[in-house]
Amino acid sequence: MEEDAHIAITISKQMGSGGSYVGYLVAKELGFKYIDREILREAAARLGTDAKVLEDHDERSCGLIDNLVRAFSFGTPETAYIPPMSRPIYDKDLFTLESKIMNEIVDRCSAVIAGRAGFHALRERPGVIRVFVHAPIEFRVERVMRAQHTEDIAHARAQVEDSDRRRSKFVRDMVGVVWTDARNYHLCIDTSGVGFPTAAEMIIKLADRKLSSS
């Protein structure tokens, strides 16, 4: 496949909707590379820091990450000194770097990329397919409870709602659009209605059409 014919399928997903699993099924069927946490790890490597430092700020916007680091770098009477990071990291700087990494990946191969506002980061590429995977909150809360082996519905619901707020704020702050707006995507899928295999089939059919026209 020629470099300019590489296909990028971006999966924007609500917590508990099964978007990651659907993306994995699509990548496996098409023989594409499935990309998720690798972007964060690569960004951390290029910034010369540990991925765990960026972990809590993944897909969320909270201003200057360095503020938090500085707050602890001088320690408190109860804590030891923690050396500050070599330089501050800003949310938009991190998003710009992650966007660059995503584009470099698709320069090399076709890929399914989960999260990280990939729908916007790769928007200029002719071979991009933008997908939003969603489901009603009751469906998502039940899946989170099963995944975490808990019966605490209040805690699971709080997790889902917090995730929705964080991702919405991240997308709004980074790219200035509403995360759940269907106009951002080529395909929006409610997994509670169609199921995961059918959701994957829908994306694969769209990708096949894109590949055949490349």
C-alpha positions in Angstrom: 0.0 0.0 0.0 1.3 3.5 -0.9 2.1 5.8 2.0 -0.7 8.3 1.0 -3.2 5.4 0.8 -2.9 4.5 4.5 -6.2 4.5 6.3 -6.7 6.0 9.8 -9.8 5.0 11.8 -10.2 7.2 14.8 -12.4 5.9 17.6 -13.8 8.5 20.0 -15.6 6.6 22.7 -17.6 7.1 25.9 -16.4 5.2 28.9 -18.2 1.8 29.1 -19.5 1.9 25.5 -17.1 -0.8 24.4 -15.3 1.5 21.9 -11.8 0.1 22.7 -13.0 -3.4 22.1 -14.8 -2.5 18.9 -11.6 -0.7 17.7 -9.6 -3.8 18.5 -11.9 -6.0 16.5 -11.7 -3.7 13.6 -7.9 -3.5 13.7 -7.6 -7.3 13.9 -10.0 -7.9 11.0 -8.3 -5.4 8.7 -4.8 -6.1 9.8 -4.3 -2.5 11.0 -2.2 -1.5 13.9 -4.2 -0.8 17.0 -3.0 2.3 18.9 -4.0 3.4 22.3 -1.6 3.8 25.2 1.4 3.8 22.9 0.8 7.5 22.0 1.1 8.5 25.7 4.2 6.4 26.2 5.9 7.9 23.1 5.0 11.4 24.1 6.5 10.8 27.5 9.7 9.4 25.9 10.1 12.5 23.7 9.5 14.8 26.7 12.1 12.9 28.7 9.7 11.9 31.5 7.9 8.8 32.8 4.6 8.0 31.2 3.1 7.9 34.7 3.7 11.6 35.0 1.3 12.2 32.1 -1.1 9.4 33.0 -3.4 11.5 35.2 -3.7 14.2 32.5 -4.6 11.8 29.7 -7.6 13.1 27.7 -8.3 15.8 30.2 -7.6 19.6 30.3 -6.6 21.0 33.6 -4.4 24.0 32.8 -0.7 23.9 33.5 0.4 20.4 34.5 3.6 22.0 35.9 1.4 23.7 38.6 0.7 20.4 40.2 4.3 19.3 39.9 5.6 22.5 41.4 3.2 22.3 44.3 4.9 19.0 45.3 8.5 19.7 44.2 9.2 21.8 47.2 7.7 19.3 49.6 5.8 19.9 52.8 6.9 19.3 56.4 5.7 15.8 56.1 7.1 15.0 52.6 10.6 14.7 51.2 11.8 16.9 48.3 10.8 15.8 44.9 12.9 17.2 42.0 10.8 19.2 39.6 10.5 18.2 35.9 13.1 19.7 33.6 10.6 22.0 32.0 6.9 22.6 32.3 4.4 20.8 30.1 1.3 22.5 28.9 -1.9 20.7 27.9 -1.9 22.1 24.4 1.8 21.4 24.0 1.2 17.8 24.9 -1.8 17.6 22.6 0.2 19.0 19.7 2.9 16.5 20.4 0.4 13.6 20.5 -1.1 14.8 17.3 2.3 14.8 15.6 2.9 11.3 16.8 -0.5 10.1 15.5 0.3 11.6 12.1 3.7 10.0 12.0 2.1 6.6 12.8 -0.3 6.9 9.9 2.5 8.0 7.6 4.0 4.5 8.2 0.9 2.3 8.3 -2.8 2.0 8.5 -4.1 2.2 12.1 -7.0 2.3 14.4 -6.4 5.0 16.9 -8.5 5.2 20.1 -9.2 8.5 21.8 -6.9 11.5 22.1 -9.1 13.6 19.8 -7.7 11.7 16.9 -10.7 12.8 14.8 -9.3 16.3 14.9 -5.6 15.5 14.9 -5.9 13.6 11.7 -8.7 15.7 10.1 -6.6 16.8 7.2 -5.7 13.3 6.0 -7.8 12.1 3.0 -7.8 8.5 4.4 -9.3 9.2 7.8 -12.5 7.6 9.0 -13.9 9.3 12.2 -16.1 7.2 14.4 -17.9 8.0 17.6 -18.9 5.0 19.8 -21.5 5.8 22.5 -24.3 4.2 24.5 -26.9 5.2 27.1 -25.5 5.8 30.6 -27.3 2.8 32.1 -25.7 0.4 29.6 -22.3 1.9 30.3 -22.6 1.9 34.1 -23.6 -1.8 34.0 -20.6 -2.7 31.8 -18.2 -0.8 34.2 -19.7 -2.6 37.2 -19.1 -6.0 35.4 -15.6 -5.0 34.4 -14.7 -3.9 38.0 -16.6 -6.8 39.6 -18.5 -4.5 41.8 -22.2 -3.9 42.7 -21.6 -0.3 43.7 -23.8 1.3 41.1 -23.3 4.8 42.6 -19.5 4.6 42.3 -19.7 3.2 38.7 -22.1 5.9 37.6 -19.9 8.6 39.2 -16.9 7.2 37.2 -18.8 7.3 33.9 -20.1 10.8 34.5 -16.7 12.1 35.5 -15.2 10.5 32.4 -17.8 12.2 30.2 -17.1 15.6 31.8 -13.3 15.3 31.5 -13.4 14.2 27.9 -15.9 16.8 26.9 -13.7 19.5 28.5 -10.6 18.2 27.0 -12.0 18.2 23.4 -13.6 21.7 24.0 -10.4 23.2 25.3 -8.0 21.6 22.8 -9.9 21.8 19.6 -12.9 24.0 20.3 -15.7 21.6 19.3 -18.4 19.7 21.2 -17.1 16.1 21.7 -20.4 14.4 21.2 -21.5 16.5 18.1 -22.3 14.0 15.3 -20.9 16.5 12.8 -17.4 15.7 13.9 -17.7 12.1 12.7 -18.5 10.0 9.6 -20.2 7.3 11.7 -21.8 7.3 15.1 -22.7 4.0 16.7 -24.8 3.1 19.7 -23.4 -0.2 20.9 -26.3 -0.9 23.1 -28.5 -1.2 20.1 -26.3 -2.9 17.5 -23.8 -4.9 19.7 -20.0 -5.0 19.4 -19.6 -7.3 16.4 -22.1 -5.4 14.3 -20.5 -2.1 15.3 -17.1 -3.5 14.1 -18.7 -4.7 10.9 -20.1 -1.3 10.2 -16.7 0.3 10.5 -15.0 -2.4 8.5 -17.5 -1.9 5.6 -16.7 1.8 5.6 -13.0 1.1 5.7 -13.3 -1.3 2.8 -15.0 1.4 0.7 -12.2 3.8 1.6 -9.6 1.3 0.7 -11.1 0.3 -2.6 -11.3 4.0 -3.7 -7.6 4.7 -2.7 
